[in-house]
Amino acid sequence: MSKLSRPYQKLFLVSLISLCLGSLAAPSLAQWNGGSYRPGGNVGTPTRTQSGATRGTRGCRVAETSPSLVAVVPHNTFGVTLKSHPTFLFYLPVMTARTTPSLIEFVIRDLDDNDIYKVRFNTDGQGGIASISLPENSGVKGLELNQDYRWSVAIICQMNDRGRDIVTEGLIQRVAVPPELAPSVLQGKSVVEQAELLSSAGIWYDAVALMAEIRRDQPLNQWTSLLQAVELMDLVNQPLLDGRSSTTPATTPDT
Amino acid sequence: MTTPKKQQPSGYNHYSHNHHVLLGLFHLRRSHLVIIPMISIVLILSMFSIASGQNNANRSRRIPDQWEQSDFRPPRNIGSPRSTQSGGRRNPSSNCINPALPPPTALVPPSGFGITQEPYPQISWYMPPNLAAAVEFILFDEDDDEIYSVQYALNPGNLPPDRSSVPQPQFTSAQGEPSPAPVESVPVEKGQVMSLQIPRHVGIQPLAVGSIYRWEVSLICDINNRTRDLYTTGYVQRLLSNPDLKAQIQQASPPEQVFIYANARLWYETLASVISLQPDRQTSQTSQTNGVASPLLTPLNLETGSGMEDENIDAIWVALLNSVGLEQIAQQTLSLRVSSASR
């Protein structure tokens, strides 16, 4: 009896402490639950982080001290947007010197596996939070209302052996604008207030994208609490890739 | 990365200073001592400028008649210039566009070569109505290595409403059966201008100053037979940005910016700034973001509504495309030229 109760006591204490800490740091957002939004049909179970080769293999490796490649999404990878051409965030890890430049692939597909938009590009292997949007004036077919889409980011280690890719995935659904986010309601609100409203309405993709934009220019507590709410604490202090690569600090040198 | 020289290429500082004349007028107006003669001068001058301003050609005249000298040679031998006629392969069975309309066409000067000061420029092309499966865009560096590529399904907005459910046209099979996509079924309304900006926030290196990049757009008529692609190509060279020009741009109205860029022969900036004058684009963006449009999320040059009449924008558009010999494309893209995301 006493053998069993001791671990339970510990667990209770730990959870009590973390509950207190959590409520101190982020009173309204201890855990992201995405409101009433749920994925639609049979969407399977994408993985935010793979269990296996998340850190690559020899010749294509994430630096020891860097976080892994990860989609900036809630733990079940599902989130909603109000936009037909939304923005996606993901963390690109620092790669070891030998790996650079890294070839990255971003793809969004509908649930019938039709590619909607696919991008490939080289990076210099510096770590940071990347953001990519479906471009609006390029003829790209936007997301349709109430449809689920799957997106993924891969670091392509060997073009002829895509099984060696380092991969992360997310799910997205475009939903109708709820009354509490109608343009008339948002008019005159600051961007921070807008981001908070989006967040409390459970509009994951638009909230996190807007907060990332704000956080480019200024520290933002809401950014911290939002990432904590989806257990991505190790990304809180990561730089946002801003296109000025020389000034983006490489947080981790080659190890 | 190359270390850029802190020097501008020669023949670079030919900006228009016409707006200084206008600024001067405002100063004169404030004078109290000579108010009556000044008012009359101002009146006369403004009548003069209204008279010429009513003529749209006044604005258009400030787009150079000819973008580049006829004997202009790009900095290096850049393969085939913009191939407007064939749009790449001239394949008669590539009937995913109406053959009466121009094929996909790079919006670049006749040499195929355009200048930018942007580290992540916006690139534009003309796209006829089509029944294609997808579009591919590729940016190549000087070694002809792909550094950025995009492939995407086209917005069904490219098709008339009754065809918008058609997922993908059927084409001649490998056995050579006749194509079930007859030419008459290809929509015949006007084409669109499509644009892509090289993304800034994903870790792509900015274009290296001085290097010449090639870009290519392919209309994938048959995803299983890429020899049926229709493609077009253009070149872009980034020059070191000029602080004087930046200062001028910051003080200029959106239409003025077009002329400043044009007189500096910054092709990609000129094109992007004309496209951003389009009011449709403005509205589509606002409805797009459902009211959460924030200044932080909108590129600066799109923020201010130009407040211009459509005809004036059309006049600038035509003048710009005429200056690079794309008269036919100009006519095809009047008033509905920007691919809108409003659906």
Contacts between the chains, C-beta under 8 A, distances in Angstrom:
chain1	res1	chain2	res2	distance
A	82	B	290	4.9
A	82	B	292	7.4
A	83	B	288	6.4
A	83	B	289	6.6
A	83	B	290	7.1
A	84	B	288	6.8
A	84	B	341	6.3
A	84	B	343	6.9
A	85	B	288	6.7
A	85	B	341	5.4
A	92	B	202	7.8
A	92	B	203	5.6
A	104	B	202	7.4
A	104	B	203	7.3
A	106	B	202	7.7
A	114	B	153	6.8
A	115	B	134	7.6
A	115	B	151	6.8
A	115	B	152	7.4
A	115	B	153	6.7
A	116	B	152	6.6
A	116	B	153	5.5
A	117	B	150	7.2
A	117	B	151	7.7
A	117	B	152	4.4
A	117	B	153	7.5
A	118	B	150	7.0
A	118	B	151	4.7
A	118	B	152	6.9
A	119	B	148	7.4
A	119	B	149	7.0
A	119	B	150	5.0
A	119	B	199	7.8
A	119	B	202	8.0
A	120	B	146	7.2
A	120	B	148	7.3
A	120	B	149	4.8
A	120	B	150	8.0
A	121	B	147	6.6
A	121	B	148	4.6
A	121	B	149	7.5
A	121	B	199	7.7
A	121	B	202	6.4
A	121	B	203	7.6
A	121	B	204	4.9
A	122	B	147	5.3
A	122	B	148	7.7
A	122	B	204	7.0
A	122	B	205	7.4
A	123	B	202	7.3
A	123	B	203	3.5
A	123	B	204	6.5
A	123	B	205	7.7
A	124	B	203	6.9
A	124	B	205	6.1
A	126	B	203	6.7
A	128	B	203	6.6
A	130	B	201	6.2
A	130	B	202	4.3
A	130	B	203	5.6
A	131	B	201	4.6
A	131	B	202	7.1
A	132	B	199	5.9
A	132	B	201	7.3
A	132	B	202	5.2
A	133	B	199	7.7
A	135	B	195	7.6
A	135	B	196	5.6
A	135	B	197	6.9
A	136	B	284	7.1
A	136	B	285	7.0
A	136	B	288	6.4
A	136	B	340	7.9
A	136	B	341	3.7
A	137	B	193	8.0
A	137	B	194	6.7
A	137	B	195	4.8
A	137	B	275	7.5
A	137	B	281	6.6
A	137	B	338	5.6
A	137	B	339	5.2
A	137	B	340	7.0
A	137	B	341	6.5
A	138	B	135	7.9
A	138	B	137	7.9
A	138	B	152	7.4
A	138	B	194	5.0
A	138	B	195	5.9
A	138	B	196	4.8
A	138	B	339	6.4
A	139	B	127	6.4
A	139	B	135	6.4
A	139	B	152	7.6
A	139	B	154	5.1
A	139	B	155	5.2
A	139	B	157	7.9
A	139	B	158	6.5
A	139	B	192	6.8
A	139	B	194	4.7
A	139	B	339	4.5
A	140	B	152	4.8
A	140	B	153	7.6
A	140	B	154	7.8
A	140	B	155	6.5
A	140	B	341	7.6
A	141	B	152	7.0
A	141	B	153	4.7
A	141	B	154	6.3
A	141	B	155	4.6
A	141	B	156	6.7
A	142	B	155	6.9
A	142	B	341	6.0
A	142	B	343	6.6
A	177	B	290	4.8
A	177	B	291	7.8
A	181	B	290	7.0
A	181	B	291	7.4
A	181	B	292	7.3
A	182	B	291	6.8
A	183	B	290	6.4
A	183	B	291	2.7
A	184	B	291	7.5
A	185	B	291	7.8
A	186	B	291	4.6
A	186	B	292	5.8
A	187	B	291	6.8
A	191	B	294	4.3
A	191	B	295	7.7
A	191	B	296	5.8
A	194	B	292	5.3
A	194	B	294	6.6
A	198	B	292	6.8
A	206	B	292	6.5
A	209	B	297	7.9
A	210	B	292	6.9
A	210	B	294	6.6
A	210	B	296	7.6
A	210	B	297	7.0
A	213	B	294	7.2
A	213	B	296	4.5
A	213	B	297	5.7
A	214	B	296	6.3
A	216	B	296	7.8
A	217	B	296	7.5
A	240	B	201	7.0
A	241	B	201	5.3
A	241	B	202	6.2
A	241	B	203	4.8
A	242	B	200	7.2
A	242	B	201	6.3
A	243	B	119	6.4
A	243	B	120	6.0
A	243	B	200	3.6
A	243	B	201	6.2
A	243	B	204	7.7
A	243	B	206	6.1
A	244	B	206	7.7
A	245	B	203	7.5
A	245	B	205	6.0
A	245	B	206	7.1
A	246	B	1	7.6
